[in-house]
Amino acid sequence: MRHFVLPLVLGLAACTTPQERCIGSANRDLRVINGLITETRGNIARGFAIREIQEVVSVTKTCEGETSEGVEFTFDCQKPETVTKREPVAIDLNAEKAKLASLEERQLQLQSNQAAVIAQCRAQFPE
């Protein structure tokens, strides 16, 4: 299944026009900044950050087998599975507030420049 997803995504990406790619690139930075602002505000409101850790654990599953005579059977077996755990992390609230102020300043810059960048994309790649 995984082998079919990548070509599909690449095929869909090829369908976008140069103008759409240019505008998408211009919007990408603002989306990233907006996400970071949301995360930072949450950290300040909680008083701590949340870190996600992925661990591989062994999980008991039901497996199927077949005897040399061709008789099928089931048995318990251990299979590795990746789980994501969330744990609190101490933060410096003053540094987090300074980071938020910096992100919000950058957000304002990107928002004020966005119309000009989109207009430049449309001029550079008319449809």
N, C-alpha and C positions, 0 to 999 in steps of 0.2 A: 504494500500500500504506500509506504514511504517513498518508493521509487517513482511513483506517479505524481506525487504532490509537487516536487520541485520543477519538473518540466511544465506542469500546469501553471504554477506561479510565474515562471519565467515567460511562458507564452502569454499570460495576461499582461505582464509588465511590458511586453513588446507591443501590445495594443495601444498603449498610451502615446499620445503625440508628444513631440519635443516641448511644446508649450505646457502641456499638463505636467510633464516631468520637471520643468523649470519652476512652475508654480508650486508643485508638491515639495520641491527642495526648499523653496522659500518659506513654506509653511512648517517644514519639519523642525527647524530650530525653535520656533514659537511653541510647537506642541511639546517639545522636550522641556523647555523652560516652564511651561504651564504644569507639566507633571511634577517637576522638581519643586515648584512652589507649593503644590498640593501636599506633597510628601513632607516638606519642611514645616508647613503650617500644622500638619498632624503631629509631627514630632514635638513641636512647641506646645501644642494643646495637651498632649499626653505627658510631657516632661521627659520622654525617652524615645529613642528610635526603635524600630523593629527590624531585626536582621533575619533574613531567610537563609536557612542552611539545608542543603540537600544531603541526605544520608542514604546509603544502600543498606537495607535490612533484609533479613531472610524471613520469608513468609511461607507458612504451610499452605499448600494448595493440593487439589486433587489432580493427580496425573493419571494418564492412561497408558497401558502397556499391552503387549501381546506375547503370549508364550510361544515356544517353538512349534507347538501344535496348532497355532493360529487362534487360540482362545484369548479374547480380549478381557482385560481386568483393569480395575482402578486401584490406586494406592495413594497414600499421603506422601508428598514430597516437598522439599524445600526449594523455593524459587527466589532469586534476588528481586527486590522491588525498590525503586527510588522513592523516598518520601521527603516532603518538604516540611521542615519545622520552622516555626517562628519563635524567636526569643528576644526579650527586651535588651537594649544596649544603652548604657549611660551616655548622655551627651552633655556638652557645655551649652547651656541655654543661651548665654550671651553670644557665643559664636554662632549658634543656630539662628538667632535673631539677626545678626549681622549678615549671615548668608542669605536669609530671607529678603532683607533690604536690598542686597546686591542683585538677587534674582529678580525682584520686582522692578528694579531700575533697568535691568537688561530687557525685561518683558516690555516695558514702555518704549524702549529704543526700537525693539523689533516690531512692535505694533505700529509705531509711527513710520517706520521704513517699509512696512509690508506693502502698502498701496503702491509705493514707487517701484518696489521690486517686481510686483505683479504686472504693473504697467510696462516695465522694461521687458519682462518675459513675453508679454503679448506683442510688443513691438519687434522683439528679436525673432520670435517664432509665430508669425501670423498664421491663422488657420484658413 
